[in-house]
Amino acid sequence: MAEENQQKKYHKLEFKDLLFFDNLALYYLVQETPLNVLARAFLVMDPKLAGSILGILNVKQRELLHFAMTKENDREEEKKTKKPKMLLSSLHKTSTKKG
C-alpha cells in the first residue's frame, strides 16, 4: 500500500518541485538525462530552476545545451510538451535506482 502511494506521488511531480533539489541532486539528474530532453525542458522550465541547473554545468556542457536548445526549439509543438515529461520520468528512474 505504501509503495502504491509512493508511485502515485512520482506521477504528480512538476517542474516546480525540482526547485527544492540541492545542487548534487540536480547534478545527477542532469547526468542521467539525455541532452535533447534537457534542452526541451529548458525551453519551458522556471527561470530559477534553469539558473540552478546552469550553475552546475561546465562551459562545454552549456555550449552543447545551448546548441541542442536551438535545434529543439524548431521541433513540433507535440514534442515540446512531451520532452519535459520525460525529464520528470528520468527523475523517477534515477531516484528509484539510487534509493
FENDAZI-V621801 format. One record per run of one state. SS is the DSSP state (hx for helix, st for strand, lp for the rest). FROM is the first residue (numbers start at 1). TO is the last residue. If there is no record, write none. Layout:
<<SS & FROM & TO> <SS & FROM & TO>>
//
This chain:
<<lp & 1 & 1> <hx & 2 & 11> <lp & 12 & 14> <hx & 15 & 20> <lp & 21 & 22> <hx & 23 & 32> <lp & 33 & 34> <hx & 35 & 44> <lp & 45 & 46> <hx & 47 & 56> <lp & 57 & 58> <hx & 59 & 72> <lp & 73 & 76> <hx & 77 & 98> <lp & 99 & 99>>
//
